[in-house]
Amino acid sequence: MSTPRRVIESPKPQGEDEKVAYTFKWGDMGTPSGPVCTVKAWVSNAWSDVSSSCLSGSASVVGTDVITPLVIGLTAGVQYRLECSAIVGGNTFERYLEINAEV
């Protein structure tokens, strides 16, 4: 099964004081379960996991959508990558969204 991993609307702007839950749509693949989300920041030419300081709450499934935890505490000028993996039909797939943090 082939499906785009990068969300079409990517990159998204997000203000450093905003708290946003994003929706990943999985309807083209089936019903997801066991969603896991992480946030990585592009720092010193490498992706660094910043999930512990930039995610609040837990991911949830609503129908065929995964609702992410709140993305919080971003630093303006830094590029982030919100990754969401889920199990569909016994396989684990991942999608991601790039976020450009703004003032």
C-alpha positions in Angstrom: 0.0 0.0 0.0 1.5 3.3 -1.0 0.4 6.6 0.5 2.0 10.0 1.0 3.7 10.2 4.3 4.1 14.0 4.3 0.8 15.9 5.0 -0.1 17.9 1.9 -0.7 21.1 3.9 2.8 20.9 5.3 4.5 23.1 6.4 2.1 24.8 8.8 2.8 28.0 10.7 2.4 28.0 14.5 3.0 30.9 16.9 5.3 30.2 19.8 2.5 31.0 22.3 -0.1 28.8 20.5 -1.2 25.4 21.7 -2.6 23.4 18.7 -3.9 19.8 18.3 -3.5 18.6 14.7 -5.6 16.0 12.9 -4.0 13.3 10.8 -6.5 11.7 8.4 -6.1 7.9 7.8 -9.4 7.2 5.9 -7.5 6.3 2.8 -5.8 3.4 4.6 -8.4 2.2 7.2 -9.1 2.7 10.9 -5.9 3.5 12.9 -5.2 2.3 16.4 -2.4 2.8 18.9 -1.3 6.2 17.8 2.0 7.6 18.9 3.1 11.2 18.3 6.6 12.8 18.6 7.9 16.3 17.9 11.4 16.8 16.5 13.2 20.2 16.1 15.8 20.9 13.4 18.8 22.0 15.5 22.5 22.0 14.5 21.7 20.2 11.2 20.0 17.3 12.8 16.5 16.3 14.1 16.3 16.3 17.9 13.4 14.8 19.8 11.7 17.6 21.9 8.5 15.7 22.6 8.8 16.0 26.3 8.7 19.8 26.2 6.5 20.3 23.1 3.7 17.8 23.5 0.9 18.0 26.1 -1.6 15.2 26.5 -2.2 12.0 24.5 -3.1 11.2 20.9 -6.6 9.9 20.3 -8.5 8.2 17.5 -11.9 9.6 16.3 -13.3 7.5 13.4 -10.4 7.3 10.9 -8.6 10.4 12.2 -5.8 10.7 14.8 -6.0 13.8 16.9 -2.5 14.7 18.3 -1.7 15.9 21.7 -1.4 19.7 21.9 1.8 21.0 20.3 3.2 23.7 22.7 6.3 25.6 23.6 7.7 26.1 20.2 10.6 28.5 19.6 10.2 31.1 16.8 12.5 30.6 13.9 12.9 26.8 14.5 11.5 24.2 12.1 9.6 21.3 13.7 8.4 17.9 12.5 5.3 16.4 14.1 5.4 12.6 13.5 2.4 10.4 14.0 2.5 6.6 13.7 -0.5 4.3 13.9 -1.4 0.7 13.3 -3.6 0.0 10.3 -4.5 -3.5 9.3 -1.7 -5.0 11.4 1.0 -2.7 9.9 2.6 0.4 11.5 2.6 3.5 9.3 3.9 7.0 9.9 2.8 10.4 8.6 4.4 13.7 9.4 3.7 17.4 9.3 6.3 20.2 9.3 5.7 23.2 11.5 7.4 26.5 11.1 7.4 28.3 14.5 6.7 32.0 14.4 6.5 34.9 16.9 
